[in-house]
């Protein structure tokens, strides 16, 4: 589907990482722009390094000039109805301000991926597409995001964890959408900020024991939801290689698994993909019981979206299958106790700012269904489960059609049943 947005559109933002109310997003970016205009201090170290890179690397200089030049000068606002970012220097000023802000709550969706608000037009240009695929560019974006991550792990980021009724994470609006927070998550409601020390501490919060019971823990034929996530796509007979950048965004196993030797085990098999929301629990659980065979972290892109979707104001939401081949991601291969499953794989995929994949299991470890595998820092993103060609699995999407409009299935709930081959 090609998406063309008008400034007046109120669009559906997947997972509420960006507000569906465009006025909220526009007002927020205007505030950031105002602060950037009045900020006379130096750039933060990572942003300064990014600036030096752009101005000394010929390809980067070309990319970051042309991606903004290719946006029509007649457009004073972005596709999401936001004030237009003028050039790479303006971009760097805005990034510098964002680096000291933690996302506030808004009931139409937080500005959870603020760099998307800067890049939404330029990401969709040909030079933006090329630039955001460049390894050196992504190395510097990682440097910037890591510095922002350090702020989000610091006590200074906890100021948004307050009880302001509209913008606080423990205010009335937020609690209406998280009504059982205190009983479901490990916290101390009598302490300031419910006992959370930072924004990241809040976002990687643990569930209380028993809050999400494991579906049929002794039945190895039942596969459970590895993340608190909404079903996005189920694909069968997946090819080793395919043209994943085209409109349909078919999966290409070789690139998803970064040419791992184990990829041959999944050719002709099944891929299940689901996405997390901003209000979700952000840790990953083992979908099956078994032995961890291998783990891998794969460096990738942060802001590349397929040109086939045109302009995506909340990009790369509409490119979720495409980024499964190129974004930052983590792989956990598990040899299931159930021989009818055999080798399967969980893949965490970073999207835009939400890109840190933290694997907490190790090779040779035996995990039970529902045990922790790792987590996303600063929220969640999208993930895939891979099954081999001989696995006969019937999925349970909880009476939903997989796609952009689906809703979260609780973690540890049944999402599939594997039939016996005997």
C-alpha positions in Angstrom: 0.0 0.0 0.0 1.4 3.4 -0.9 0.6 6.1 1.7 0.3 9.7 0.7 -0.4 11.9 3.7 -1.9 15.4 3.8 -1.2 17.8 6.6 -4.7 17.6 7.9 -4.7 13.8 8.0 -5.1 12.0 11.4 -3.3 8.8 10.6 -3.1 5.5 12.4 0.4 5.2 14.0 1.3 1.6 14.6 1.8 0.8 18.3 1.3 4.4 19.4 5.0 5.2 19.0 4.0 8.4 17.3 0.8 10.3 18.1 -2.3 9.7 15.9 -3.3 13.3 16.7 -1.2 15.4 14.3 -1.6 18.6 16.3 0.1 16.9 19.3 3.1 15.9 17.1 3.2 19.3 15.4 3.1 21.2 18.7 5.8 19.0 20.1 8.2 19.5 17.2 7.5 23.3 17.3 8.6 23.3 20.9 11.8 21.4 20.0 12.5 23.8 17.1 12.0 26.8 19.4 14.5 25.3 21.9 16.9 24.6 19.1 16.7 28.2 17.8 17.5 29.6 21.3 20.2 27.0 22.2 23.5 28.7 21.8 25.5 26.0 23.6 27.8 23.5 21.9 26.5 20.3 20.3 26.7 17.2 22.4 29.7 15.0 21.7 28.0 12.4 19.5 26.1 15.0 17.5 29.3 17.0 17.0 31.0 13.8 15.8 28.1 13.3 13.4 28.4 16.8 12.1 32.2 16.4 11.5 31.5 13.2 9.7 28.9 14.7 7.4 31.2 17.7 6.6 34.4 15.6 5.9 33.0 12.5 4.2 32.1 13.2 0.5 29.3 10.6 0.3 27.7 11.7 3.5 27.9 15.4 2.6 26.2 14.6 -0.7 23.5 12.4 1.0 22.6 14.9 3.7 22.5 17.8 1.3 20.5 16.1 -1.5 18.0 14.3 0.8 16.8 17.7 2.0 17.2 19.3 -1.5 14.9 16.6 -2.9 12.1 17.7 -0.7 10.1 20.3 -2.5 10.9 23.8 -1.4 7.2 24.6 -1.8 6.5 22.4 1.2 6.8 24.3 4.5 5.4 21.4 6.5 6.2 17.7 6.5 3.8 14.9 5.5 2.6 14.5 9.1 1.7 18.2 9.3 4.9 19.2 11.0 7.2 22.3 10.4 9.7 21.4 7.7 13.3 20.6 8.6 15.4 22.8 6.3 18.8 21.1 6.0 21.3 18.9 7.8 22.5 21.7 10.1 18.9 22.3 11.2 18.6 18.5 11.6 21.6 18.4 13.9 20.3 21.2 16.1 17.0 19.4 16.6 18.8 16.1 17.4 20.9 18.0 19.9 17.8 19.1 21.8 16.0 15.8 21.6 19.0 14.1 23.3 18.1 15.6 26.6 14.4 14.8 26.4 12.6 11.6 27.6 9.2 10.9 25.9 6.2 12.2 27.8 3.0 10.4 27.8 0.2 11.5 25.5 -3.0 9.5 25.1 -2.9 9.7 21.3 0.6 8.3 21.4 3.9 9.4 22.7 6.6 11.0 20.5 8.5 7.7 21.0 10.5 8.0 17.8 11.3 11.7 17.6 14.0 11.4 15.0 11.3 10.1 12.6 9.6 13.5 13.0 12.8 15.0 11.7 13.4 12.5 8.9 9.9 11.7 7.6 10.3 13.6 4.3 14.0 12.9 3.8 13.7 9.2 4.5 11.4 8.9 1.5 13.7 10.5 -1.0 16.1 8.5 -3.2 19.1 10.1 -1.5 17.6 9.5 1.9 17.0 5.9 1.1 20.6 5.5 -0.1 22.1 7.5 2.8 20.3 5.6 5.5 21.6 2.4 4.1 25.2 3.5 4.3 27.3 1.7 6.9 29.2 4.8 8.0 26.0 6.8 8.4 24.5 4.1 10.5 27.7 3.9 12.6 27.3 7.5 13.5 23.5 7.2 14.1 24.3 4.4 16.5 26.7 6.7 18.3 24.0 9.3 18.6 21.4 6.9 19.8 23.8 5.3 22.3 24.4 8.7 23.8 20.6 9.3 24.0 20.3 5.9 25.6 22.8 6.9 28.3 20.5 9.9 29.1 17.5 7.6 29.2 19.3 5.4 31.7 20.2 8.3 33.9 18.1 9.8 36.8 17.7 13.0 34.8 15.3 11.1 32.4 12.9 10.2 35.2 11.2 13.6 35.4 8.5 12.3 33.0 7.6 9.5 35.5 5.2 11.8 37.4 1.5 12.0 38.1 0.7 15.0 35.8 -2.8 14.0 34.5 -2.0 14.6 30.8 1.8 14.1 30.3 3.0 12.0 33.3 3.4 8.3 33.0 1.6 7.8 36.3 -1.0 10.4 35.6 -4.7 9.7 35.0 -4.5 9.5 31.2 -1.7 6.9 31.3 -3.2 4.9 34.1 -6.5 4.7 32.1 -4.6 2.8 29.4 -2.5 0.8 32.0 -5.2 0.1 34.6 -3.6 -2.8 36.3 0.0 -1.4 36.3 0.8 -1.8 40.0 -0.6 -5.4 40.1 1.0 -6.5 36.9 4.5 -4.9 37.0 7.2 -4.9 39.7 7.1 -1.4 41.2 6.8 0.5 44.5 3.7 2.8 44.1 4.5 4.5 47.5 7.9 5.6 46.3 8.6 8.6 43.9 8.3 7.5 40.3 6.9 4.1 41.5 10.5 3.3 42.5 11.9 3.5 38.9 15.3 5.2 38.7 15.2 6.3 35.0 13.1 6.2 31.9 14.9 3.0 30.7 14.3 1.4 34.1 10.6 2.1 33.6 10.5 0.9 30.0 12.3 -2.4 30.8 10.1 -3.1 33.8 9.6 -6.6 34.9 6.3 -8.4 35.2 5.2 -9.6 38.6 5.2 -13.4 39.0 2.0 -14.9 37.6 0.9 -11.7 35.8 1.2 -13.4 32.4 0.7 -17.2 33.0 2.4 -19.5 30.4 -0.1 -21.3 28.3 0.0 -25.0 28.9 3.5 -25.1 30.3 3.8 -28.9 30.1 2.5 -29.1 26.5 5.5 -28.8 24.2 3.1 -28.7 21.2 1.9 -25.2 22.2 4.0 -22.2 21.1 3.6 -19.0 23.1 3.8 -15.3 22.3 7.5 -14.3 22.7 6.6 -10.6 23.1 3.6 -8.6 24.2 2.8 -8.0 20.6 0.2 -7.8 17.8 0.3 -10.2 14.8 1.6 -8.5 11.7 2.2 -11.2 9.1 2.4 -15.0 8.7 4.3 -16.3 5.6 4.8 -19.9 4.6 7.2 -21.5 2.2 9.7 -18.6 2.6 12.5 -18.4 0.1 16.2 -18.2 0.7 16.4 -15.0 -1.4 13.7 -12.7 -2.6 13.2 -9.1 -3.7 12.4 -7.8 -0.2 12.5 -4.1 -1.2 9.5 -4.3 -3.6 5.9 -3.4 -2.7 4.9 -6.8 -1.2 8.1 -6.9 0.9 8.5 -10.7 0.8 10.9 -12.2 3.3 14.5 -13.3 2.2 15.8 -15.7 4.8 19.5 -15.4 3.8 19.5 -11.6 4.6 17.2 -11.8 7.6 19.7 -14.2 9.2 22.8 -12.4 7.8 24.1 -15.4 5.9 24.2 -17.5 9.1 25.1 -21.2 8.3 21.8 -22.3 10.0 19.7 -20.4 7.5 19.4 -23.6 5.3 17.3 -25.2 8.1 14.5 -22.7 7.5 14.2 -22.5 3.7 10.6 -23.4 2.7 9.5 -22.9 6.3 7.3 -20.4 8.1 7.8 -16.9 9.5 5.5 -15.2 12.0 6.0 -11.5 12.6 4.4 -9.3 15.3 5.0 -5.7 16.6 5.1 -4.2 20.1 3.3 -1.1 21.2 4.6 1.9 23.2 2.6 0.8 26.3 3.8 -2.8 26.1 6.0 -5.0 28.3 9.3 -5.0 26.4 11.1 -8.2 27.4 11.3 -11.3 25.2 10.3 -14.8 26.4 11.1 -18.2 25.1 8.3 -19.3 22.8 9.2 -23.0 23.3 11.3 -25.1 25.7 14.7 -26.2 24.5 18.4 -25.6 24.3 19.9 -22.3 23.1 22.1 -23.3 20.1 23.4 -19.9 19.1 22.9 -16.2 19.7 23.9 -13.3 17.4 23.7 -9.5 17.3 23.6 -8.1 13.8 24.4 -4.4 13.1 22.0 -2.8 10.7 20.1 0.3 9.6 18.0 2.7 11.7 16.0 4.9 9.3 15.8 3.0 6.0 12.4 2.4 4.7 11.4 0.9 1.4 10.7 3.4 -1.4 7.7 1.3 -2.4 5.6 2.8 0.5 6.3 6.4 -0.5 6.0 8.7 2.5 5.5 7.0 5.9 5.0 9.6 8.6 5.7 7.0 11.3 8.3 5.2 9.2 9.4 2.6 9.1 6.1 1.2 10.4 4.9 0.4 6.9 8.3 -1.2 6.1 8.3 -3.8 8.9 8.9 -6.8 6.6 11.6 -4.9 4.6 13.6 -3.9 7.7 13.6 -7.6 8.9 16.5 -8.0 6.4 18.5 -4.8 7.1 17.8 -3.3 10.5 19.7 -3.9 13.8 18.5 -7.3 15.1 19.2 -10.1 17.5 18.9 -13.9 16.8 18.3 -16.6 19.3 18.4 -20.1 17.8 16.7 -22.8 20.0 16.7 -26.6 19.5 13.2 -27.3 20.9 12.5 -30.2 23.2 9.6 -31.1 20.9 11.1 -33.0 18.0 8.2 -32.0 15.8 9.6 -28.4 16.1 13.3 -29.1 16.0 15.4 -26.0 15.4 13.5 -22.7 15.6 14.6 -19.1 15.9 13.5 -15.9 17.6 14.6 -12.6 15.9 14.3 -9.2 17.6 14.3 -6.3 15.2 15.1 -2.7 16.1 13.0 0.0 14.5 14.4 3.6 14.3 15.3 4.8 17.8 14.0 1.6 19.3 17.0 -0.4 18.3 19.0 -1.9 21.2 18.6 -5.7 21.2 19.9 -7.0 24.6 20.2 -10.8 24.5 20.4 -12.3 28.1 20.7 -16.1 27.3 23.8 -17.9 26.3 24.8 -20.9 24.0 24.1 -24.2 25.7 21.5 -22.8 28.1 18.3 -24.8 28.5 15.2 -22.5 28.6 11.7 -23.3 29.6 8.8 -21.9 27.7 8.2 -18.4 29.1 11.8 -17.8 30.4 13.4 -14.5 29.5 15.5 -14.4 26.3 16.4 -10.6 26.4 14.8 -7.2 26.0 14.5 -4.1 23.9 15.9 -1.0 25.6 13.7 2.1 25.1 10.5 0.2 24.4 9.9 -2.4 21.7 9.8 -2.9 18.0 9.0 -5.9 15.9 10.1 -9.5 16.0 9.9 -12.8 14.0 9.6 -16.5 14.8 11.1 -18.9 12.3 10.1 -22.6 11.9 11.5 -25.2 9.5 9.7 -26.6 6.4 8.7 -29.8 8.2 6.9 -28.0 11.1 3.1 -28.2 10.8 2.0 -25.3 12.9 -1.5 -23.9 13.2 -1.4 -20.3 14.4 -3.9 -18.7 16.8 -4.1 -14.9 16.2 -6.9 -14.6 18.8 -9.6 -13.9 16.2 -7.6 -11.2 14.4 -6.4 -10.8 10.9 -2.6 -10.1 11.1 -1.8 -6.5 9.9 -1.4 -2.9 10.9 -4.7 -2.8 12.8 -4.3 -5.8 15.0 -4.1 -5.6 18.8 -1.6 -7.0 21.4 -1.8 -10.7 22.4 -0.4 -11.0 26.0 3.0 -12.5 26.3 3.1 -16.2 27.2 -0.3 -16.7 25.5 -0.8 -19.5 23.0 -0.1 -18.3 19.4 0.2 -21.7 17.8 0.0 -25.4 18.0 2.4 -27.8 16.3 0.9 -31.0 14.9 2.8 -34.3 15.4 4.6 -35.7 12.4 4.3 -39.3 13.7 
